[in-house]
Amino acid sequence: MKMFGLIGHPVAHSLSPALFKAGYDGRYPYELIETPDFEEAYSRFLNEYDGINVTAPFKELAYSKADILSEECKVIKATNLLVKTPEGIKAYNSDYLGVQMWLREVAEGWESVLPPWPQGEGPTTKEWEGFFSTPLPPHTAVKALIVGLGGAGKAAAAAAESLGMEVIRMNRTIRDGQTRPLSDFRECFREADIIIYNIPAAIPEMNGLTDSDFTPGRPKHIMEANYRNPSFDENLIKKMKEANPLAEYTGGRTWLLYQALTGYEIFTGEKPDLEKMSTVL
């Protein structure tokens, strides 16, 4: 029987085992591998598991262990999914794949930005990497602000760029001339159509948002990676919706669900039950 798991530190809070169990009615074991030692966790994967999800702080270390890299991993330089294949250990990034799914849903009505699904359907095979790999025509009318450039943020930025969106990168640490500082948050928030927030806590600049920053009359979509302690609290979301009824907020549980949906199919070659997985959240 195939075995799967999650490595990282800490992982005791993770919903992944419950999601995996719901997606496949408990047919595949899925375990948490809790240790601060990456080499110990990786050794257990090699000896005991067919595939593993990888969370912080191991995403870059896991990337360095792969024999084969999916196309998205080559761009992001990080992985959150390793799977054994006849050719060796293959790395994928289901954060990238899950964010792409969400972005396509958000932009479903933007015909000038995104083409329809092939044959009018969603992805149907476990080779997700090929499904989204064709670049779309550049379309600078849609701007995506990515706040926080850790492993998940890098994946989100790559996903938005792969769909032809103009990406504004923002981070606490500035390593190049293309990344904006957090002090520019309000300015960049105002001009962005899509905001993907990957910092695990609210930044002071969020307190300064006013009604005009929510761009009344134009769709604005926010997705947050953190599902345990979201930075966009109820009051801020209410303020946003009152200022701009076209604005939408998507919490981190949707991110978790979408990356799980894509990743689990890569593991097993079988589509998990999305409806049952949704009940976990």
N, C-alpha and C positions, 0 to 999 in steps of 0.2 A: 504494500500500500504506500502511495506517495505521502510524504511528510513535508509540511511547510511551517514557516515561523517568521518571527520578527526580531531583529537585533537592534540594539540602541541602548541609551542610558539617559534618563530612566524610560521604562516602557510599561510599568505596572498599570498605568492609567489607560493604556491603549484600548480602543474599541475594535481593533483588528480581529482578534479571535472571535468575537461575537458576530462581526460582519461576515467573516469567512464561513462560520458555522451556518449562519442564516442563508448565505448565498448558495450553499451546496447541501443543505439539510444534514449537516454533520458528517458527510461522507468522507471528508479528508481531515486528518488531524492538523491543527494549527497551534503552535506554541510560542510563548514569549521567551526569549533568550536574554535574560537580564544580567548584564555584566558591563563594567566600565572598560574592560579590556577587549579591544577589537580583535586581536589575534586569537584570543580564547573563543570569542563568538564565531569568528570565521572558521576556526578549526571544527567547531561543533557543526557548522553548516556542511563542511566537506564530509564529515563522518556520519551525519544523521539525517540530513534534509535534502529534498529535491530542489527546493527554492526557498529564498528568504526575502522578505521586505527589509529595508534598511532605513532607519531614521537617525536623527541627530544623536551623537556627533560623528557618525561613521560614514556619511554619504560619499565624501571624497576618498576616504581610505578604501571603501568597497570598490569604487571606480578603478582604483589602481590595481586591484586583484583580477579584474576581468580579462579573459582571453579574447572575447569578442565584444565589440561595442555596437549598440544600436545607433542609428543615425542621430537621434536626439542626444544621446550620451556623448557623442563626439563633440557636439556643440557646447553642452552644459558643463562637461568635465565632472559630473557627479552622477551617482545612481541611487535609486531607492529600491531596486529589485535585481536580485541575482538569481539565475536559474541554470541548472545543469543541463547541458546538451551533449550530444555525441561528439561535437567538435570542441567542447570545453565550457568554461563558465561564461555565460552571456549576461551583459548588463543592459537594463532598460531604465527608463525614467517615467514612471506612471504619473508623477506630478505633472510633467509636461503633457502627457496624453490626456489626463483628466481636465487640466485647465483648457486645453484645446476644445474638448467637448463642451465645456461651459461657454467659452467664447463663441462657438458656433451657435449655441442656443440663444445667447444674448443678441447676436447679430443676425438672427434668422430672417428678419425682415429687411436687412440691408443688402439688397440684391447686388448693389454695385461693389460690395466688399467681399461677400462670400458666395461661392457657387453652391448649388444643392448637393446633398449627399449623392454619391454615385448610385445610379439606379433608384434614386429616391429613398434609399435606405440608410440606416446607420451601419457601422462596421460589423462585419459578420465573421471575421477570422481572427485567430490569435496573433497574426502578424500585424499588430497595430502600427508598427513603425512605418510600414509602407503606405498605410491609409492616408496619413496626413503629410507625407513627405513632399508632395508637389507644391512649390511656392505659388502663392496667388499674386495677381498683379498688384503692384504697390498702390496703396490708397491712403494718402496722408490725411484724409478728412477724419479718420478715426485715430485718436490718440489714447494710448494705454500708459498709465502711470504705475510703475512697479516700485513699491516702497519696501525696502529691505532686500538685500541681495545675497542672502545665504543660499543654501542648496535649493530650497523651494522657490525663492525669488528669481534665481537664475533660470529655473525651469519655466516659470511663468513668463519671464521676459522673452525667452526663446520661443515659447508657444505663440505669444502675440506677434512676434516678428515673422514667424512662419506663415501667418495668415495675412501678411501685408500691412499690419498696423504699425504706426509710428510709435516707438517706445521711448518713454522718459524713465530713466533709471535714477533711483534715489536711495541713498544709504547713509548710515552713520559715519562710516569710514570712506573717504574719497581716495580712490587709487588712480583715477585718470580724469582727464578733462571732460569726459562725457557724462559723468555721474553728478547728479545734483545733491546738495546738502539738505538735511532735514529742515533747515531754516527756510527753504524755498517751498515747503509743503503746501501752504495755502495757495500760492501762485500756480503751482503745477496742478493742484487739485482742481482749481477753477477751470483750467484749460483742457483737462483730460475728460474723455468720454467714459473711460473704463479705469477704475482704480483697483489694483490688487495689492492688498496690505499684508505684509509678511513679517512685521515686527511683533514680538510677543507681548508688547505693552503699548498703551496709548502714549503718543508723544505730545509734549506741551502745545505744539503748533495746532493740534486738533481743536483746542479750546477756542481758538480765534476764528473758526469758520463762521461766516455770516450767511444770510439767505442768498446773497448774490453769488457766493462761491459754489452753490449747488446748481448753477446755470439753469434757472427756470425756463421752461419751454423746450428744453433739449434733453433727450434721454441721457441718463448718467447711471452707470452700473458699478457697484462696489462688491468685490469679493474679498473676504478675509480668511487667512489660512488658520488662524487660531480658533479652535472650537471649544476650548475649555474656559478661557477667560477673554472673551472678545473685547477689542479696544473700542469698537463702535457700539456704545451702549444704547439702551432703549431711548433715552432722551435725545441723543444725537440723531438716531435714525428717524425719530418722530419729527424733529426739527427739519431734517432733510426732506421728508415726505411732504411736510406742510409747505415748504418753500418751493418744491418741485415735485408735483405728483407723478412725473415721468421717471423719477429716480427710483432705483431698486437696490436693495442690500441682500447679499447672499452670504450666509455664515459659513464657518469652516467645516461644518458637518457635511455640506454639499461637496466641498473640496475633497474631504476624506472619502465620501461615497464614490465620487467619480474616479479618483485615482485607484480606489479598491476595485471598482468594476473593470477597469482596463487591465490592472495588474493581475487580478485573479484569473482572468481568462488566459493571460500569457502563461501563468503557472500550470493550469490544468488542461488547456485546449477546449474548455467547455464554458459556455456563458453562465455566469452566476445569476441567481434570481434577484433582479433589481428590486422588485416589490418587497420581497422578504427582507432584503438588506436594509431597505428604507425604514422598516419598522424598528430596527435597532437604534436609529437616530431619533 
